[in-house]
Each structure stands twice: as structure tokens, then as C-alpha cells.
Amino acid sequence: MKPPSRNPIFFRKPSVIKKIAVVLSLPIFLFSSVAFAAPVESKPIRIGWVFAMANAPALIADKKGFFAAEGLKVELKSFGDGPVVQQALSAGELDIAYIGAPPVFQWYARGLNSRILAKVNYGQAALITNANSPIHSAADLRGKKLAGVAKGSGMDVLLRGYVIKELARLEPDSDVNVVSMPVGNMNAALERGLVDAAFTWEPFVSDALLRGGTRVVVDINQKIPSYPWYVVMAVPRTLAERPEDVVKVLRAHRRAIAFLHDHVEESNRIIAEAFQIAPIKTADGKVIEPTSVVQEARKRLGWSDRVETADLKFIQRLMDYSYALGYLNKQLRAAEVVDLSWQERAIKPAARR
């Protein structure tokens, strides 16, 4: 059998072969060029927040487009409490969180090396009781049944460490019967006489007061003026891999707090809608609008982004309470967990794009 004849066009004209090779490679080249030229979509930054009125800056920054104005694509997800947020952080499901300081340092002691970057709010909590109750001070809680939240949570640290032990000079596990329940159930439990008092926060305090028949025994913000509660924190991976995005989040956070101060009526409407605050009908038939509940809450609650020296001292008190209560396995210093350099970077003007 004769070998197949060679086509003289291909073998006598090497230049033709080169041209065909170039033509055949064009689709691949063009495809590669398009792939490299296409803009790379930035990964969304995942922000978790405890669903509480005090964390309104997270909500405002999203609703008013402050995150987007910084060029950020944000996935904002609300959670019922701090421990659940910390579980999501430790599982790698979140990058940044709006959360109480105690869960941050409690998990820091367990190895989740996160950092507190900025403040979110001050105030929010109060000890309330019925108007005709014999409880007129924290010391009167002896032998009483008190509604609180989950043991070991941030609010529980404040209740047991400050209100019961320091203010009332009582022992939380023997002198007072602390009953854990969802905060949304506390007002009804108090009204029905299932508990003698409740340690709750806004807007539940304002809701109870505006309905009538309830009074404040201890306003924590009067006892410890402007005490910090919720903070902005981030996990080490986010701080190392996305530092510029962290700064942008903090800038949007600052803008949201400024909006809360400068646009009170509009921000009250946004908060009332987001938290589904219902109108209140009083015993005399008067109807109180949801925005009035938010305005009442502002008497015990405010917002600020800067961590001050007094804030560090308060966080240290919470750490000391947590250790004394057995919630921490070792003593910590606030300076280990709080990194003030990030808030300073956020204050500086953004570089022009």
C-alpha cells in the first residue's frame, strides 16, 4: 500500500501553515482576552447583627445606601442573640458583626481571636416592675422572681455582675430567682404576675412604660452614663485579607450614626418599620404611634462610633464580671480585644478614586 500522498499546498508553503495556526488559535485567544478583561466582581462582605434597636446603625447603613456608597457589596443578616452570631463567625459564615462586647471577649478566651473595632451605641437596658410593686431598688430583688435572658449572654453578665452583685449586693444564684425567657415575652410575664420584675431593653422598656402600669426601677444609663453596649467587631481573616473593606464598613457606620442624629424623624420611621413596632393602645383608649415608641426609647439609648477611655474601663468591668461568674476561664484585659487603630483609619478622609 502506497502512503497517502502529501498535499503540496501544505508542505510547500510553510507560511500558509502558520496563517492557519493563527486563525485556529483566535477563538481561544479572544476568549482568554474577554475573561481577563472582564471586571472581577468583589466578594460581598458578610455582616451579622443582633436584631436589636441599639444596632440600628447597621440597618440605617444598609437602607440609606451608605455601604453601597463606599463601593461595598454587603450581605446583612440578623440574628436573635450574640452567642448565635459568634457561632456563625466561628464557622466562617460571617466577616464582621454588630454584637455585644461580652460574646466577643468570651469567644476570644476560647481561641476566636477577633477584635472590637468601634462602638455602636450607649445605653438601652433597664430593670422594670409593675407600678404597685414593692420593688423600689435593686436590693429589693431578694427572694423575687426576675425575668432575664439566657445565662452567659451579654445582658446576663450585666444583670448578674452589675445589677445583682454590685448594685444590690446579692448573690444571683441564691438570693434572686432569675428566670430565662425571650425578651419579647417579658412584658406579658410581668403584666400577668408570672415574674416580679424584668431586666429588659429597648424598645421593650418604652413599650411597657407607654402602655402604663409599669415603672423603671434602675435605668442602667443613669447609673453608668453612656455605657457602651453593642460594638463592631471582625474576625482575624477579614482584618488580614480585606483591611480596606473593613475601613469602608466603619465609614458607612459613622455616616449611619450621623444620620440617626441629624434625621431623627426619618430614622425613627425606618426603625419602627424594621422592628415592626405596633401602635400602642392605652387603657384610656389613646393610640400611641410606633415612631413615638422609638422616640421614647431615645431617652435611654443613643449612638456613637468612638470607643473612649471610659468605654474601655466599662468593657474591663464586664470582663471582670464574666470571670467572677465563671463565664471566662481566664482573666483578660480590654486592650487585648479592642483595637482603636481601625476607628482612627475610618475618621481619615477617604482617598479619591
Summary of the structure (lengths in Angstrom):
residues: 353
radius of gyration: 28.3
end to end distance: 72.6
largest distance: 115.4
contacts: 1124
relative contact order: 0.16
helix: 49%
strand: 18%
